[in-house]
């Protein structure tokens, strides 16, 4: 990782002749990530509804460990309804998916290298998806998926970044755009395919399809791993990298940015947690051709992200030509503002329809806006961390970024317990307020953050692409559920 460590993450790139085309390893990583995300989001689109409609119903097949887990959760939070228990499980699972990358980044940076870490993660993910096909091993499968995701998330993005020399910023940005497109295609197609399998053949067919897709990801990575670097940073005698004081200031400022991002991560994750339950119960999904499967709504924000990304790139490029492009922190604030607006619309609509069915156009509008807001929030955040984090802990800091969705999913699970007492309208208005707080903090602290990162104000435009640096969060049982039911 010497070349990566030598790079000043916030230095303005110097022009240089670069390779005319992308390294082959990029396509190996993108194909691996695409199939893995296809499987991941396909499975996650099913989890919440599966628990509410089948797994947790009285008289169902016993699940190893479920009685103990329910006892612990009800000891902490009091008696839980089926929906509240499912939301708690989903929040813990989806949040943990974004906690374990911290461990995965440390293992890759300090101990076993990127190749071994990612390969071990893919093997665990494959086993986890296979075990999802049995109700009895549901919780064991979730545990394997959590650990496996921690070994893959972030590290695959770091492996892609290490394919480029320090000054190949333009080529790197285009490479991350290709990588992000694979993420978005998987996020779009997974819920559609697995949702259709459930509609036609039942729950376990959907999970079985996700397992088959995960096998494809594993096979691709094993076949092309020789084209990807195996970086490892050797520890200093003290067991940690030696950093100047200024670098610790950068890290502290980045942690403030990540704390602000938790607001956006929480409200985004809730759309794929309680949001899927609300769509199932309160949105009119009937058409002349039959009922629209609820998991299909989990693909809407991915489609919106795919369509809006090139449009945003074009807009930002035109703004940059006039010296008016927003910096990364401003983009995060804009994303939070969009979230506040579409959640306000959702809250007012949910309150207005009462016991009636809401138009599916409301759900589509909210999820489309969520996909656009995601492009304003997550890619600029990861790109900012990638630029500003010191080289010796760059992969680790990228993985720390996933903690925003760990906290967001955990908080979403906690807030989900208020859904039944408050009712849909006030519940979503509460989330609109949380997104508004995140927007105010981003805009209010923007200049202080810029000074703390020692980045010229506004941030160097060329490095902030809506597709850069995505390993992804998108949902998690939530995508990251938007992950359908989510990261």
N, C-alpha and C positions, 0 to 999 in steps of 0.2 A: 504494500500500500504506500510505497515511498513516493510514487508520482502523485498520488492523491493527497498525501500529507503535505507535499511540497507546494500544492496549489493554494494561493490565497483566495478563499472562497468569495471575497467581496471585491477583489481587484477587477477593474474594467478589462475585459479580454483584449489582447493585442491581435491585430490582423496577422494572419499567417496562412501559408498554403496548407491545406488539409486534405485528407483523403477524399477522393471524388465520390465515394459511395460508403454506405454503412457497413460495419463489420458483420460477418456472418453470425457471430454470437448474438447480436441483437435480435435476429429473427428466431433463433433458438429460444431465447428468453421470452420474446413476445408470444411465440406459439405456446410455450409452457404456461405462461401467465394467462393467456386467453382461454385455454382449455380448463385450467384450474379455476379461473373465475366463472366460467360457464358452469362447472360443477358446483362451485361454492354458492353462487347466487341462485342457481336452480334449486338446491337443497334449502337454502335459507328462505326462499319464497314460500316454502311449505311449512316451516317449523311452527310458527305461531298458530296457524289455523289447524295444523295437525294436533297440537296439544289441546286446543280448545274444543275441537270437534270429535276427537277420537281418543288420544292417549290418556287424558286426565279425567275422562268421564267415568262415573261409577260403573263397576262391573267390567272394566276393561282388563286387558292382559297386564299382569304385574310387571313393573319395571324395576330392575335391580337398583337399589339405592334411593328410590323415589320417596318411600315412607320416611327415611331418615332426613332427606333434604327438606321435605315438607315440614317435618317437626322443627328443624332448625329455623326455617324461614318464619314459621308461625310463632315460634318463641320470640323472634326478633320483632316481628311486625304485626302480630295478632292474627286472628283467623283470616284466611285468604279464600276468596272465591276462585273458581276455575280460571277465570280470565286474569285475576290478579296473580295467581300462582304461575300461570303461563308467562305473564309479563315479567315476573321476577326471574324465572329461569332464563328467559330470553335475554333479559338485561345483563344477567351475570355471564351468560355464555358469550353474548356479543361483545360485552365489555372486556372480558378476559382475552378474547381474540386480539384485542389491541393493547393488552398489557404484556403478554408473552413476547412480542417482538423485541422488547427491551432486553430480555434474556437472550433471544436469538441473535441480536446484534452484538452483544457482549461475547457470546460463544464464537461467532464468526470473526470478530475483530481480534480476539485475544487467544483463542484456543485452537479451534479445528478448521478455520478457514471457511470461505463462502461455499465452495462446492459441497463439502461434506455436510455442512449445516443445512443447506437447501435440499440436498438429496434425502437426508433423514426426515426433514419436514414433509416432503412429498410422500414418502413411504407411510408416515403416520396419518397423513390426510387420506391416503387411499384406504388404509385400514378403517379409519373412522367412517368414511362414506359407506364402505361395505357393511359395517355394523349398524348403520342407520336403517338398514332394511329389516331389522328385527326390533320389535317394540321393547323386548326385555333388555336389550343392550343400549337403549337410547341414551342414557346418561353417560355410559362408558364411551359411546361414540362421540358425544359432545366434548368430553375430556380430550380424546385423541385429536379432534379437530382444533381445539384450542391450542394444544401444544404444537401440532404440526403447523398451524398458521403462524405461530410465533417464530418458528424456525425459517419460514419462507418469506413472510411479509417484511418489507424493508430491505432484507438481504438481497433479494432478486433485483430490486431497484438499484441498490449499491453496486451489484455486479454489472448491471447495465452501464452505470456511470463510470465504472473503472475500465470500460472498453475504450475510453477516449482519453487523449492527452489533455493536459491542463488547459491548453489554449484552443482546443477544438470546440469552442462554445456553440457555434452555429450548428455543427454536425451533431453535437450532443443534444441540443434542443430538438432538432428534427428526429433524432433517435428516440427521445422520450415521447415525442408525439406519436410515433409508431407504436411504442410500448403501451401508451395510454389508450390508443385505439383498440388494441387487443383486449384491454381491461373492459372497455365500454361495450365491445361486441359481446363478450362473455356475459356481462351484466344484463345486456338486452336479451340475448337468446336463451340464457339459462332458465329464467322464470317462465318464459313462453313454452319451452320444450318440456320442462318438468311439470309445469301446471297442466299441460295437455295430457301428459302421461297419467297424472292423477285423475283427471276428468274421465279418461277412457278406461283405465285399468286399476285405479285405486292408489292409496298412499304409498305403499311399498314399491310400486312400479316407478313412481316419481323419484324416490330415493335410490332405487336401483339404477336408473338412468344417470343420476348424478355420480354414482360410483363408477360407472363405465367411462364417463367423461374424465374423471380423475385419473383413471388408468392411462388414458391418452396423454395427459399432461406428464405423468411419470415416465412413460415410454419416450416421449420427445426429449425430455431433459437428459435422460440416461444416454440417449443416442447422440446428443449434441454437446454434452458437457465439456468435451475437450476443446471446444471453441470459446469457452468462457473462462475468465481468470479466476484464480484461487487465492485471493488476497488475504493476508493476515498481518496485523501490526504486532510486533513483538513487544512485550511489556518491558518497561524500564525496571531497574532493580527494585523500585518501590512498588511495582505492580500496577502502575498507572502511567499514562502519558504525562510528560512535563509540559505545562502550558504557561505562557506569560500571563501577567495579571490582566492585560487588556482582553485576552481571550476568555477569561472567566467573566468579564463584564459582558462580552457578547453572549455567552451562554445564559447569563442571568436575564438579559433583555429578551432573548428568544423564549425563555420560560414564561415571561410575562405575555408574549404574543400567544403562546400555546394556551395559557390560562384564559385569555379572551376568547379563543377559538372553542373552548368547551361549551359556551352558550349555543353556538351554531351547531356543534356536534350533537348536543342534547336534543334540540328541536328537530333536527334532520332525522336522527335515529328514531324518534317517537313516531314519525310518519310510517315507519315500517314495523312498529310494534303495535301500539293501540290503533294506529291508522288503518292497518289491515283489518282489525276487528270492526272498526267503524264502517269501512267500505262493505264488508261482508253483511253487516246488519242494517245499514242505513242508506245504502246507495242502490238505486234501481239498476240492475245489471241484465235485465231481460231484453232480448232482441228477437226478431222473427226467426233467427237461426238457433235460438237457445240462450241460456244464461252465460254471461262472460265470466270465466273463472277469476276469482279474486287474485290469485297469484300473478295473473297477467298484468295487473296494475303495477306490480313491482318492476316491470320493464320500462315503464313510461319515463321515469326520470333518467334512466340510462340513455334512452333514445334522445331525450332532450339534451343531455350532455354531449352526445355525439354530434347532433345537428348544430348546437350553439357554439361548440368549441371553435370550428373554423371561422364562424361569424365574429366571435369575440376576438380572435387573432387579427382578423382584418380590421375591426374597429380600433383595437389597441394600436395596430401598426399605423393607421391613419392618424390617431391621436399623437403617437410618438413623433411622427413627421412634423407636427405642429407644436411639439413640446408640451402636450397636454395629457399624456397617458397617466392614469392613476398608478401610484406605486403599489407594492404588494399589500401593505397594511390597509390602504384605501380600498383595494379590491376585496379584502376580507370584510371590511365594513359595509361595502355595497352588497356583498352576499348576505350578510346578516340582515340588512334592511329589506332585501327581497323576501327573506324568510319571514320577517315580521309581517310584511304585507300579505303574503299568501296565507299565513296562519290566521291573520285577522279576517280575511275573506272566509276561510274555512270555519272559524268560530261563529261568525255572523250567519253563515249558511246553515250550519248545524243547529243553531238556536232557532232559526227561522222556520225550518221544516218540521221541527218537533218530532212527532211520531211518524210522519210521512217519510217516503223515500226521497232522498236528494237526487238531483240529476247527476249522471255520471260525468257530465261536463265539469262539475265542480271539482270532483276528484282529479280529473285529467288536468285541469288548470293548475291546481295546487302542485301536483307531481311534476308537471312541466316546469313550473317556476322553481321547484326544489332542485331539478336537474341543472337549471341555469345558475341558481345560487351556489350549487356545489362547485361549478367551474370558477366562480368568483372566489370561493373559499379555499378548497383543499389544494388544488395544484399550485396556486401562488404561495400558499403556506409552506408546502414541501420544498418548492423551489427556493424560497427565502431561507429556510433552514439549511438546505444544501449549499447555498452560497456563503452563509454567515458562520456556520458551525466550523470550529477548528478542524483541520485535516485529520489529526490523530484520533478524533472522536466523531468524525463525520457520520459514519454508518450508525454509530450508537445514537447520535442526536436525531437522525432521521427516524430511527425506531422509537425514540422518546416522543416524537411527534404523534405517533399512533396512540399515545396515552390520552390525547384529547378525546378520541372516540371510545377509549376504555371508560373514562369518566362520563362521557356523554351517554353511553349505553346504560351504565349503572344508574345514573340520575334519571334516565328515561324510565327504567324499570321501577324506580321509587315513585316517580310522578304518576306512573300508570295506575297506582293504587287509588289515586284521586278521581279516576275516570268515572266510576259508578256513582260516588257521592256527589260530584260536581255536575255531572251530565256533560254531553258532548260539547255544547256551546261554550260554557265557561272554561272547560278543560283546554280547548284549543286557543281561547283568548289568553289564558295563562301562558301558553307557550309563545304566543305572539309577543307578550311582554318580555319574556326571557330573551328572545331574539333581538328585541329592541335594545335591551341593556347591552348585549354584545356589540351592537352597532355603535352605540354611544361611546363605549369604551375604546373601540378601535379608532374611531375618528378623534376622540378626545386625547388619546395618548400617542397619536401617530408621529408627531414630530419628535417626541421624547424617544420613541422606539427607534426612529431613524438615526438619531444621534448616538444611541447606545450601540447600534450595530456598525457605526462608522461607515455607513453607506451614503453616498451623495444623495441629496434630497431633490427630486424624488428618486426612487430606486432605479438603477440601470435597467432600462426597458428590455434590452435584448434578451435578458436572462429570465424574464418572467413570462412564461407561456402558459396558457390554460391547460396545456397537455403535458407540462414538464413535471417530472418527478413523481408520477403517480404509481404506487405499487398497489395501492388503493385502499381505500377504506371503503369504499362504498358500502355498504351495509353489512350487516352481519347477521343476522338473524333477523336481521334487519338489514340492509344493504349498505353496511355496513350496515339490515333489513333494510333497506332499500335495499337495501338491502333489503329484501323483502323481508320483511319482518325484521328489522333491524333494526354496519359496517356494518 
